């Protein structure tokens, strides 16, 4: 009796855990770290691409800043 309960609980846990892992891998997001500099110190050249263009083209998101828990983005 206890062996079947342990077996069923183990199967349920394993299936839920592996399902959550699979979904997490499917919706995984990549984050890039952006650093803001003074405009006079650094200027973009013709060969460099701003981070906004890169994040729009690929499935890449900007990292959250300190104390920024939610970001509302208009698409």
Number of C-alpha atoms within 10 A of each C-alpha: 5 7 8 9 10 11 11 12 12 12 12 12 12 12 12 12 11 12 12 12 11 12 10 11 10 9 8 11 10 12 13 13 11 11 5 7 9 7 8 6 6 9 10 9 8 6 5 8 10 9 14 11 9 13 15 11 8 9 11 16 16 13 12 14 10 6 6 8 7 7 8 5 5 4 4
